[in-house]
Amino acid sequence: MQQWMDLLSIAESISFVDDCDSIIWAFDGSSSFSVQTVYKTISFRGIQPVYTPSIWGICVPPRVHIFLWLLSNNKILTRMNLAKRKNIEDKSCLFCSEQETICHLFFNYCVAKVLWAHLPDIVDIFHINPGADYESVARWWVSNKKNKVMNSFSAALMWCLWKLRNEMCFQGKLWMGEMVLLTKLFNMLKSWRILFADGDLDTLDQALRCLQHKMAQPVGLPGPI
C-alpha cells in the first residue's frame, strides 16, 4: 500500500501542458543538438572518466600532464592509433609480435610488466599493485593527497616507457637492459623533488632510497637485444 501511495504521489506531481510535443537532445543540458555532445557520447558514452580531471593535480611537470591527458583519451600515437589516420604496414610492438596498443605498450609487454612489478615494493605505502591496466593506475589519482608519491612514480614509469619506445622507434637505440630504465626513472623522480616542496618530500626520499636499493639487486631482463 505504501508503494501504491508513493506511485500516486509521483503521478500527481506531473503537470501537463497544451503545448505541442517537440524533440529534444537528451545528451546536453540545453536540450540542443551539437556535434560536440555527439563526440562526447561516442567517446565516453556521455560520461567522462572521473580520473581525467584529476590528472592536473598530480605532481609531475606540465609536459607529463599533457602526456597523461592524451593517454587518458586514447590519443597517444601508438602504431594502432596511427593506423586510424594512415596506412601502417607494421602495427606490431617493438619487442614482440603483438599489436602496439596503449594497454600493450604500457602494461602488457615484458619490459612494462617487469617495471610495474617493482612499484609495490618500493616503499611501504605501495602495498597495492596498480600496474594491471590504465584504469587501475588512474583510479588512485582521484585521491592524490593520500597517494601523491605513488601517483608520481606511476606517471614517471609510463613516461619512461613512452620515451624508451620513441628512442627505439625514431633514434634506432637498442634495448640495453632493465637497469637503464630504472636509472632513468630514479633520475627523473629526483629532478621532480621541487614539486614536493609543500609536503611528502620525506616520503619521496624514502621511495627513492628504496628504488636505489632495487637498482643494486640483480635485474630481471637481459640486455641488449
ABEGO torsion letter per residue (X at the ends): XAAAAAAAAAAAABBBBABBBBBBBAABAAGBBBAAAAAAAAAAGGBBBAAAAAAAABBBBAAAAAAAAAAAAGABBBAAAAAAABBBABABBAABABBBBAAAAAAABAAAAAAAAAAAAABAABABBAAABAAAAAAAAABAAAAAAAAAAAAAAAAAAAAAAAAAAAAGBBBAEAAAAAAAAAAAAAAAAAAAAAEGAAAAAAAAAAAAAAAABBBABBOBX
